[in-house]
Amino acid sequence: MNLVGKILVVALLVMSLVFASLTLAVHATHTNWLLRVTNTDKSKGQQGLVQDLADRDSELQRKTTQLTDMQRLQERTLREYEVRVAQQESQNQELLAVRLNLQTENTQLAGKLKEAISAADTSAKLLEKTQEENKVIREENVVTKKARDDNHTQLVAREDELAQAKGEWARLEARNKQLLAQLAQYRLALQNANVNLNLQTPAVQGLVTKTHTTEKMVEINLGTDHGLREGDLMDVYRLGTTLASTAYLGQIRLFKMDKTTAVGSVIPDKLKGTIQENDHVATRIK
């Protein structure tokens, strides 16, 4: 064997060792990927990826359930807290109202106490003054008694005069009614005789006794005995507690009457408000 053959033999030996080392290295680092994915037996090595994923899904489901429970618990706790807060606020409002009432009562009682003290001082001063005045009154009592007797005598005389005046007033009032009735009869007789005297309507006042809204008519408690006649105009108004609250309602024209009552039609152009029972009527408003 020559030198070249020896070199080739040595090279072949070295190459064999190199490839053997590579083979051992590949074998040592080789991974069984099927077992790595599907292994469920830990005695055969690391747990498979499928089982890891299942375990992680189970853990995730458990964590999700815990999170949901915690959220529900948190919502329930929050609702309970809101209810308690609302109850507390309501109680606070009630307590504030009670406190305000107590403060108001205290203020009123303090004012009353102050007034009572002031009244007591005033009463004491008044009592002292009254005692002093009593002495003067006793001295003036005799003079007052005499003046009282004189005034009583004058009062009796004035009562007699008043009784006479009342009798005269009643007589004149009866005479006035009689004259009004006669005037109404004369007017009726003159109207029947077609005599136009153009007599002035007397100033009288009365009340609305009934209304007819649909027919636009009203009834009043005045008639021919009061000097009224058909065609007379009457003003209608409603009295208030003050002049500002007194309202003018309109005007009516009388077209039917007897001795003590009359019926009038509402004049649309003069109507200023709704006419009701017990409203006042007058030939002129004073």
Sequence and secondary structure as in RCSB ss.txt:
>XXXX:A:sequence
MNLVGKILVVALLVMSLVFASLTLAVHATHTNWLLRVTNTDKSKGQQGLVQDLADRDSELQRKTTQLTDMQRLQE
RTLREYEVRVAQQESQNQELLAVRLNLQTENTQLAGKLKEAISAADTSAKLLEKTQEENKVIREENVVTKKARDD
NHTQLVAREDELAQAKGEWARLEARNKQLLAQLAQYRLALQNANVNLNLQTPAVQGLVTKTHTTEKMVEINLGTD
HGLREGDLMDVYRLGTTLASTAYLGQIRLFKMDKTTAVGSVIPDKLKGTIQENDHVATRIK
>XXXX:A:secstr
  HHHHHHHHHHHHHHHHHHHHHHHHHHH   HHHHHH   GGGSS  HHHHHHHHHHHHHHHHHHHHHHHHHHH
HHHHHHHHHHHHHHHHHHHHHHHHHHHHHHHHHHHHHHHHHHHHHHHHHHHHHHHHHHHHHHHHHHHHHHHHHHH
HHHHHHHHHHHHHHHHHHHHHHHHHHHHHHHHHHHHHHHHHHTT          EEEEEEEETTTTEEEES  GG
GT  TT EEEEEE  SSTTT EEEEEEEEEEE SS EEEEE GGG  S   TT EEESS  
